[in-house]
Amino acid sequence: MKKLRMVFLNADGKKVTFNQTNCHQELTGEVVKGFMDGVAALKLISKDGILQYELPQSADYVETIVTELF
């Protein structure tokens, strides 16, 4: 299963990752960028007084392959 990884910059300019595991597997870049812009515009989430998810940077699908050993 693929998960959607979205990377933002916080108010301090540090990378913050938002992962979504249960999402459509064929979202377009335009749709994801629009979502990320909406999240950034809300300015709802902060940690230790630092606004998180302030500036969208990138998004990609990450697929993990598990190889069972025993």
PAZAPA-4460 file (N, C-alpha, C; in steps of 0.05 Angstrom, whole numbers, plus 32768, in hexadecimal, padded with zeros to 4 digits):
% residues 70
    n_x    n_y    n_z   ca_x   ca_y   ca_z    c_x    c_y    c_z   seq   type   mol
   8011   7FE8   8000   8000   8000   8000   8012   8019   8000     1      M     A
   800A   802C   7FF1   8018   8046   7FF0   800D   8058   8005     2      K     A
   801E   8069   800F   8015   807F   8021   801D   8099   8014     3      K     A
   800E   80AD   8019   8013   80C8   800E   8024   80D7   8023     4      L     A
   803B   80E1   801B   804D   80F0   802C   804D   810D   8022     5      R     A
   8046   811F   8034   8045   813C   802D   8059   814A   803F     6      M     A
   806A   815A   8033   807F   8168   8042   8079   8186   8042     7      V     A
   8079   8191   8059   8075   81AE   805D   808D   81BA   806B     8      F     A
   808F   81D4   806B   80A2   81E2   807C   8091   81EF   8092     9      L     A
   809C   81EE   80AB   808E   81FB   80C1   8098   8218   80C2    10      N     A
   808E   8227   80D6   8094   8244   80D9   80B2   8249   80DD    11      A     A
   80C1   8235   80E7   80DE   8237   80EA   80EE   822E   80D2    12      D     A
   80E0   8226   80BD   80ED   821D   80A4   80F7   8200   80A5    13      G     A
   80ED   81F1   80B9   80F5   81D4   80BB   80E0   81C3   80AD    14      K     A
   80E9   81AC   80A3   80D6   819A   8095   80C4   818C   80A9    15      K     A
   80AB   818A   80A2   8097   817B   80B1   8088   8169   809E    16      V     A
   8086   8150   80A4   8079   813C   8092   805E   8135   809C    17      T     A
   804B   8134   808A   802F   812C   808F   802B   8113   807E    18      F     A
   8026   80FC   808B   8021   80E3   807C   8004   80DB   807D    19      N     A
   7FFA   80D2   8067   7FDE   80C8   8066   7FDF   80AC   805A    20      Q     A
   7FD6   8098   806A   7FD8   807C   8060   7FBF   8073   8051    21      T     A
   7FA8   807E   8058   7F8F   8075   804B   7F85   808B   8038    22      N     A
   7F90   808C   8020   7F88   80A0   800D   7F87   8093   7FF1    23      C     A
   7F7B   80A2   7FDF   7F7A   8098   7FC3   7F96   8095   7FB9    24      H     A
   7F9B   8081   7FA9   7FB5   807B   7F9F   7FBD   8089   7F86    25      Q     A
   7FAA   8097   7F7A   7FAF   80A5   7F60   7FA9   80C2   7F61    26      E     A
   7FAE   80CF   7F77   7FAA   80EC   7F79   7FBE   80FB   7F67    27      L     A
   7FB6   8111   7F5B   7FC8   8120   7F4B   7FD7   8134   7F5C    28      T     A
   7FED   813E   7F51   7FFC   8153   7F5F   7FEC   816C   7F64    29      G     A
   7FDA   8173   7F52   7FCA   818B   7F55   7FB7   8187   7F6D    30      E     A
   7FAB   8170   7F6F   7F98   816B   7F86   7FA7   816C   7FA0    31      V     A
   7FBE   815E   7FA2   7FCD   815D   7FBB   7FD7   8179   7FC2    32      V     A
   7FE1   8188   7FAE   7FEB   81A3   7FB3   7FD4   81B5   7FBE    33      K     A
   7FBD   81B2   7FB2   7FA6   81C2   7FBB   7F9F   81BB   7FD8    34      G     A
   7FA0   81A1   7FDF   7F9B   8199   7FFB   7FB0   81A5   800D    35      F     A
   7FC9   81A3   8005   7FDF   81AD   8016   7FDC   81CB   801A    36      M     A
   7FD5   81DA   8005   7FD0   81F7   8007   7FBA   81FD   801B    37      D     A
   7FA5   81EC   801A   7F8F   81F0   802D   7F97   81EB   804A    38      G     A
   7FA7   81D6   804E   7FB1   81D1   8069   7FC2   81E8   8073    39      V     A
   7FD3   81F2   8062   7FE5   8208   806A   7FD4   8221   8070    40      A     A
   7FBF   8226   8061   7FAE   823E   8065   7F9F   823D   807F    41      A     A
   7F99   8226   8089   7F8A   8223   80A2   7F9A   822D   80BB    42      L     A
   7FB5   8229   80BA   7FC6   8231   80D0   7FBC   8228   80EB    43      K     A
   7FB4   820E   80EC   7FA8   8203   8105   7FBB   81F5   8117    44      L     A
   7FD1   81E9   810D   7FE1   81D7   811C   7FFC   81E5   8123    45      I     A
   8001   81E6   813D   801B   81F0   8146   8026   81DD   815C    46      S     A
   8040   81DE   815E   804E   81CE   8172   8062   81E0   8180    47      K     A
   8061   81E2   819A   8072   81F3   81A9   8071   8210   819F    48      D     A
   805A   8219   8196   8056   8234   818C   8060   8239   8170    49      G     A
   8068   8224   8162   8072   8226   8147   805D   821B   8134    50      I     A
   8054   822B   8121   8040   8222   810E   804B   820C   80FC    51      L     A
   803D   81F6   80FB   8045   81DF   80EA   8036   81E1   80D0    52      Q     A
   803F   81D2   80BC   8032   81D0   80A2   802C   81EC   8096    53      Y     A
   8041   81FD   8096   803D   8218   808D   8041   821C   806F    54      E     A
   8055   820E   8063   805B   8211   8047   805E   81F6   8039    55      L     A
   804D   81EF   8026   8050   81D5   8018   806A   81D4   8009    56      P     A
   8078   81BD   800A   8091   81B9   7FFD   8090   81A3   7FE8    57      Q     A
   8086   818C   7FEF   8086   8176   7FDC   8072   8161   7FE5    58      S     A
   806B   814F   7FD3   8059   8138   7FD9   8061   8121   7FC8    59      A     A
   805F   8109   7FD3   8064   80F1   7FC3   8056   80D9   7FD0    60      D     A
   8054   80C4   7FC0   804A   80AB   7FCB   8062   809A   7FD3    61      Y     A
   8060   808D   7FEA   8075   807C   7FF4   8069   8060   7FF6    62      V     A
   8077   804D   7FEB   806E   8031   7FEC   8082   8020   7FFB    63      E     A
   8079   8012   800E   808B   8001   801E   8087   7FE4   8016    64      T     A
   809D   7FD6   8010   809B   7FBA   8009   80A7   7FAA   8021    65      I     A
   8097   7F98   802B   809F   7F88   8042   80A6   7F6C   8037    66      V     A
   80BD   7F63   803E   80C6   7F48   8037   80C7   7F37   8051    67      T     A
   80B5   7F25   8053   80B4   7F14   806B   80CB   7F01   806C    68      E     A
   80D8   7EFE   8082   80EF   7EEC   8085   80E7   7ED1   8091    69      L     A
   80D4   7ED1   80A3   80CA   7EB8   80AE   80AF   7EBD   80BB    70      F     A
***
